Amino acid sequence: MKKTILALSIAQIAQFAFAGGALAQQAAPVAQAGGEVEKIIVTATRRDTLVQDTPLAITAYTQDTLVNNQVKDLATMTAMVPSLVVEPHSDSGGVHVYMRGVGSANHTELGDPAVAFYVDGIYVPRPQGATALMYDLNHVEVARGPQGTLNGRNSTAGAVNLVSGAPSTAKTFGSASITLGDYHHIQAQAMMNIPLSEDIALRIAAIKDQHDGYVDFLKGSNVQPGTKKYGAGDQQGARASLLWKFSPDLKATFIGDYYSDTGAGNIYLSAEPKAGQDLRSALIDTPGTLDQSIISAKAKVEWRPMDGLATQYLGAWSRLKRTNGSDADAGFYPGFKAENRTEWSQFDSVSNEIQLRSDSDSPLQWVGGLFFFREKNKIRFDIDRSQISQAMLDQDIASGSVIFVQPTVGQYASAMSFIQGDRELHSKAVFAQASYDIDPLWKVTGGARYTKDHKFDIGGQNWACPNWPDNAPRGTVNLTPNQIAQLVTPGVGTINTHNIGPGGVVNQQTCGNTYGDNTADLKYGQSTWLGRVEYKPTKDILTFASVTTGFHSPAIGDGGATTKPEKLTSYEVGFKSDLFDRKLSLNLDAFWMKYKDKLESQVVNNTLQNFNAAGASVKGVEAEWSYRPTSADRFSGNATWLKARYDDFLSCDVDAARANNQACGTTAPTVNVGGAVLKHAPTFAATLMYERDFDTGKGRITPRASAHYEAESFVGSGAFNTDVPGHPGVKQQKAYTTLDLSVRYEPLNKAYTAELFVNNATDKAVKYDAIEVCTQVGAPCQPTQQIWAAYYNNPRTFGGRVSMKF
């Protein structure tokens, strides 16, 4: 039904699109003549300012630039933004976003990202929101560093804001495009702006993007013909925006937004593939399933009650629903099955923000406001683990049967279930910021925010059925009481005694155990502030120095355990310039960020453990440039030098301990890992892009090449970035370079554009995350045996696009 509605929406919009009309440009992106660099207006300071006049480390791109770089979501934008990394995840339907080596791997019901994500200025709390498709945007802006004063909690690493295209009462206009590529990739999108009167306009946009999966099923996989491969995508979105100008001083925009993903999700692949095995292949016994949707309603009301004063209200309601299943072991241990399932989940949020700000040319500019936010989340997440005997496995392999079959009497079956019926967050804040022009050269800015939060869990339950897996390696004769309790009992045939199964009832009788209580109640308040000095010696050069603070909300974990909040102080010096008659835009930013009680999250035996590291320091220099030496040539790119280290952190290396037949908490040592490199923090990274226009007399041909380089980085979980005994380099991603290519054709006096492209042209495999499977999924490995897996980037893809504006 969802697919039918969306398909009809796209068809209707496309029908309008090809009917004809005049192209209308939006206010923010301004294409410059004479070879000047494009200008973009952003809203990161809660007022409209040009990027080059905004005293922040901020990157912004228009929709056209995103399309030309084959960007469809935040993950495909990473090379365009300094120090941005988007790490996929398999059983949550979301992503982990890192910036300057700082992020959050907590994707639970009240887990908070470290990079705040906004759509039209409205906070999107769940990490699944960052998977939304980027279509019909006015622009996207990415602010790096803490944004605690104006953005508030959970923006310690930065903030991303997607600003959708605004309705216009000026004229009718629209656009449409279709993309075809390998892996049966097809994307169709369209937009239509319709003035309904001199004061009312409607803008409708829709998109559908789908492609086959990238991970092949190895022989023996237990899947049906036609099953979607892991990595398959089936995303769709629709947005309707209504502008109503009630009077010259009062207008409102109402937005309804829908997004869904019914693909197969992601999966870990072998970090140490066997000889002859294709990296992008896996032995699958649980096909990937995902049914995730986000629906939201937003309102933006702008009112000028008097000269020199403007007010704005931002309100939103949003609901995220998700079910999904994933193969947690990916066939790394044949005859053992680990299946993770979100049986049901619903995440509701309500946001209200009221802003007042000055609206004049006075030397004093100020903004202040109140913010109210609520979340109510609920979820049931199940884990099933089972193991057949070595004899049965050998028999299946010999007969060519699929793996995995159900365990029978005397074999292992166990499960866990996390049932959170009522996890809530109530947050409120007050903020104010003011700037004063001392003279034409100097400006000072100060701001502060106070946040009061209440997080709680009512009646949350953790079930271990009958206990968490203590599976014995095959061939073990003497079993422990825990291992005996996990055996399938006589008289039940092939029924998995302690597996829950999809939709299975969880209670003391079916589980063989009582539940653990997750009830928790956490209240806290936190102040953040900002101080900044700006110096503008010429109209084309801006320098600034700032001190800002931020904080990341404390976490609630399994068993009701809580942490302290993460706090940050950042020192920053920036330089922005438009040089050589505004043909070169060069921005530099140097920063030093000091973290206290840095929050960490790590999955151990399928329970999420949240804890505070003592501290960390992140130092770096970022550069961004865009250069148009002629009207036909364009050079752009960015570079980052980064030193991100823990200052002081007492921890135990789980992976090294297991390799040495030790255990953290008993025989393995606890050491101070001060000096260890943070995850996703390469010392150096750079992106270089060049494109040139060739005039053919009948049109314009524009080839483009974009290369991205990163030095070696640490991608493993935890704070230990040293080699694991017997597995050299498994936690590291070696230095690499990726290359994207395209060629675009724009005929003279025509409204369409045609393009061919290839992404990751050299088919480079890049690790984003690395885990040790034996401890992660409770596999019955030998005491010192380790099996390593990793998430990887997408393989080489190619395609073509035809688009038009009218």
Phi, psi and omega in degrees: 000315179301314182297322181295314180300314182294317180300319178295323179298313180297317181297318180294318180295316180299326179296318174297318189300317185271008178282341177107165180154186183251139181287134177240137179264148177275167188287324190289300181283130180236114177285128186263141178273168175068022176083008180287155179288142180299142178255142179227137176264132181239170185236020186296336179262015181068018170210160184284120178219149173294147180307317184287349176255008182259117185281058178218158169280096187224138177243137180220144179221144175279169179298321179299318179295321177298316180296317181295338178257015176060034180271128176237345178202181184296325182297326180273007180254357192300320183292342183272351183236127180304132171064017178270131176226133177242114186260124180289165175216151191264312190258017178239349183072009183240191180225160173252121184257129178239145176215130183057034178079009183239131178198191179222132177260013180268104182250025182280188189298329176234024174284139186245135175289159176268343173252110183289139182244130182231148170233118184056039177079001181260129182292132177251107192282327186273143180296345176293334181297333181285359175268359185299146180286143177263106180214149181046050177264147166291313175189169170238138179234136181236111178261128183258148183092171184296136179238042191290334184284309183267331181261333174086210186303151171062031173236037183293327180266336180156187181213142177241133179230121174265122181251111184285160179298136184267142175297150180229137177271359186289312185196169175276132175204169181188186180202161177203151178205158173220138180236135176233142181203183178290175190057029180054039180285131173218131176227132176230134177213154181204156179217145177218127174253125185232110172290125180265339176194187177292342186240354184230136177218147180239134176234126182237136179219149179209155180211149170221132182223124179215151178201161177287167180282164184256353186252114181284150175277123174289156178303132182102352179297140182268075181226153179273154176304136180088000179296137178295135175282153176299142184095350178294140180239143175212083186248149178209152180209154176212143182217136174235129181235130180241122176258131179227114177266099183288326179200172178302337184250002182221123176215157181220146174237127180245131185232129170248128188230135178226137178216141176215156177221117178238037178279203183256353182078182182257172178207147172294144174241167184294127175279346178225068185298148179291158179302129179087352180271131176294133181304316185268063177208155182202153176271106192255129171242355172229106178298147179284133176226143179209130174222096188233133179219148176228125176237136182216152175233128185230151177223136176231118182242125180241130185219132174251092184291337180200166178299134177087359181226132176231144177235154179213136174243131175240120180226148181202149168234138183218146176224124175250130176234142182209139162229145175195160177224147181212153178272104187283340181257343177051030175074018181290338181229085185308140182089356177241135182239127175235115184237125177251136182220133163267105183291317175200153175199150176210129183234110181252138178220148177228131183231137176221130177220134177241127180238143169236138179209157177290151181217068182204179177265019181295151176300335179263119176241133184217159174212143178211164181184175177237143183227132178228133185215139178221141173233141169226114187239148176212147185200151165234119181239122184246150176229124174246135177230135177206160186212132175266166182286163178296322180296317179293321178297314179299320180295318180295317180296318181295325182271355180078015180290159179284153177248120038232148171256165182289143176291152179244190185307132178088359177252174193267143172206131178205170185201165169224152176218130178247112184244106180247101184275339185204088173248123188230156172226130172240121184228140176216150184208155172232139183215158177203145178211140182220145177235145180226126176278104179296316175202184182299344183259327190245141175219142176238147181224138175221146180203161179207156179214142173235129182242136176237119184238151173223112176251138177204157176232124180252110172073021177297144185232138170244121179251135172240118191243106350277344174203168182291144189312125172235047186299137178274140174304149181303138180097350179293133183263311183270112184262147175280164176304322178296319180292320178297321182295338181272355182286142174294128188275155180297152175092356181247005177062230183266009178291133179283103189310313186248008171282142181278314182077155181305124178073009182293151179283137178244113174207181185298325182288313182286333184270331184077022183198166173262161184273157172266145186272130178257006183304133181208154178215120188225118177238141180197158175227152184208138175256144173227155183210168181216141171224134185211144175238133178242143176226123183237089184293330176222170181293342184253007179227130177231130173238151180206155175223136185217156169234122181228155176235159178204170176210153177247131186301142173297158187252150168254127182244188180299141182078009180079010179293144181233164178238176170274160175289152174271134182238152186214139168236130184237134177247130189218140175231129185230156179220125178233139185208149167240111190243169176052058181058038175066025176270338179242124172253118182231122179237134178234146180212126176245138186217156175218112184247128181248117180260141174237134182056046183301130182281136177230149176225135180213134178275122176231120183053042175062020168242134183278122179253122177253137181203165180257126167281154184297317181181167178206153177236135178234118179239147179185171175226131179241144176227140174226143180212153173215123189229128177238084181297330175224173179291347183257339186253140178221121173248138174208166179166187178206160178212146181222130166252129189222137171229100183242114186224149168286138178277315188201119187203107176276120184206171178237134181278099183301318186289315179293324179299314182293322179296334180260015180060041176239176179219133177295140181094346179229280187263343182273144182283152169259128185231162176271118182261026174307133184099348179291145183282140175290157178295145177056045180228068177295148180299324181217141175212147181206149174233131178237130179229137176222136172218151183220139177268132175243120181274120181261359185091325177254355181172197183228131176250131184231099171282150181219140175227135179226123180242138179236129180239140172223137172288174181303142179220161178265128184236005181278163177279160182081183186259001184264107182258014177275166180296144174274134180309124179085357182224067184298133175074007186291334180266000183249151167253118181295162177305141184210164174225134173243156185224130174243139182227150175200162172219132187239140179237127178236105182291153182290133177059028175239157186263009184242163177225139176240144186212143170242143183211157171220126179256143184051057188302328180271003178056044180283130177269125184236126178281137176250337183200147180223134178225161174260115191292322186303316181276333182291319187249004179072030181291149182278058180280161174298156186309320182256004182283138176226138178235121187255140180227164182207153166274145180233163174290176177284150177288182176299133176226153178217162180181188179219154182222141170236129182222159179212153172234150180215000000 
